[in-house]
Amino acid sequence: MPDFVVDTETREVTSRSEEARNPAILVAVTGPGYANHRWLFARFPDFVMHEADGEPAGADPLKMIYASAAPSEAAPAQGERVKSFRSTLDVIENGAAVETRTVEVNGPLSLRGFRLYQSGYNPDDLAWTSLEVVRDPGVPLVYAGFAFMLIGLFIVFYLNPWLQERARA
């Protein structure tokens, strides 16, 4: 929503205009025993507003606070591009910060089966970053497929001809 506004009686969300005066996005996180629909606001990152369905079902499994962002090297001169960028995140469990981790391009944060990748930043405002959250439960199955394929190739091209030569002798 470019200009977020909510009707206090019906809790209906609309946009007053197409200009980005109060930008907001609805983020939905679901999982086994957990569902949360929450509005996030660009200009008010600490403000939380749950969707009309109310509070989340279950406790937040994980919470992070965006601590800081900075170029990996010295700040570039005006007009130059940042070659590498990193973001520092505070991991929160039970209301307390348990650790601080840094995320960089090709250096994701791995936590509880999820990976957070640095996917973008705003060169004009280095206090802003874009993170991509990924969960790939099928990766071990893909690696097992590669292993079986290599074993099959070994059998077809090396073991089979060797056994046939041995049987002829």
N, C-alpha and C positions, 0 to 999 in steps of 0.2 A: 504494500500500500504506500503510495508516494506521500499522501497527506492523511495519516491515520486519525480517525475519530471514531468513538464508540458511543452509542445511545445508552445512557445509564439505565433506562427502564427495560429495554428489550435486549440489551447487550449485543445489538447488531453492529457490526463493524463496516464502515464505509470510508471512502476517501473524499475529502472536501474538494480536491483539485488534482491535476496531473503534475503539479510542481512538487519537488521533493522538500516539502516544509517539515514534515514529521514522518520520515520514512520508517516503516516497520515491516517485519516479515513473520509469518506464522511458521514455527518449527514444530514438527511432530516427531516424537521419539516413541517407538513402541517396541516391545519385547515380551518375553514370557513373564507374565505377572506384572507388567509395567506398561503404562501408556501415559503420555504427557503431551499436551498441545499448549504451547506457550508463545506469546508474542514477544519478539525482541525488537528493541528500538535503537536506531542508529545514534540518536543524540542523547539517549538516556540508557546506557548499557546496564546500569544497576537496577533499573525498574523492571519488575516482572509482572506480567498480566497473563493469567491462564485463560484459555479459550472458554467458551460458554459451558462446556461440559464439566467445568469445575476443577478441583485439585487433581493432581496426578494419582493414578492408581498404583500405590506402592511408593516406597521411598526412592529418592533420586539415586540411581546406581553410581553416578559419578558426577562430580562438578569440577569445573576448572575456571580459574580466573586468569584473564589475559594480563600478565604482569608488565611486559615491555616488548618492544621491537627495536631492532637496530640492524644496520648493515653489518655484515661479517667483518669487513675491513673498515678503514677510516671512511668517514662520510665523503661521498663523491662531490666534485665541484658542481656548481650550478649548471644544469642541463645535461650532465653525464648520467648514465644509467647505473644503478646499483647492480654489481655482478653477483652478489650472494647476500641473502637476507635471512635473518633468524628471529624467532619469536620465543619469549620465555613465558611458560605457563605454570601457574601454581595449581597442583592437584589437591582438591579438597575432599576429605572423607569425614563424615560425622561432624561437620562444621569446623574442622581444623585442617590447616594446610599440612599435608603429610610429606610432600616433596615438591621441588621446583625442577622443571625439565625444560630444555631448549629444543625447539624444532627448527630444522633447516631444510632447504631443498635437498632431496636425496638423503635426508637424515630424519626420518619420521619418529614420532613418539609412539612406542608400543605399550599398550596398557589394557589389560583384561580382554584380550582377543581383538581389540580395536587398534587401528593405526591412524594417527593424525599426521597428515602431510601438509607442509607449507605449500599452498597452491597459488598464492598471489599476495600482492601488497600494493599500496598506493604510493607512488614515488613522490607525490606532492605532500602527503601526510604520513610520515613514517610511524605514526602511532596506530595505524590501521593495518590489519592483515586478514588474509583469507585462509581458512584451514579446511581441509577435506578429511572427513571421517570415513574410514573404510573398514569393513569386516569381511574377511574372505575365509569362511569355514571350509571351503572346498579345496584349498591349496594343497593339503597333504594328499588328497585323492589325485590331483593333477600330477604331482611328483611321483606317486606310485605308478601312474600310467606311463610316465617317461621311463621309469625303471623297468617295467614289464616290456616296453617296446625295445629297450636296449638288450634285455635278456633274449627276446625273440630274434633280434637281428644277429646276436652272437650265435644262437642255435642254428639259424638258417645258413649263415655264411661261413661259420668256422666249425662248429661241432658236427653238423650233418655231413659236410664233405670229409672230415676227419674219420668219422665212423664208417662212411662208405669206402674210403681207402683201406681202412683196417679190415673190413669184411672181405675185400677182394684179395688181400694178401694171405 
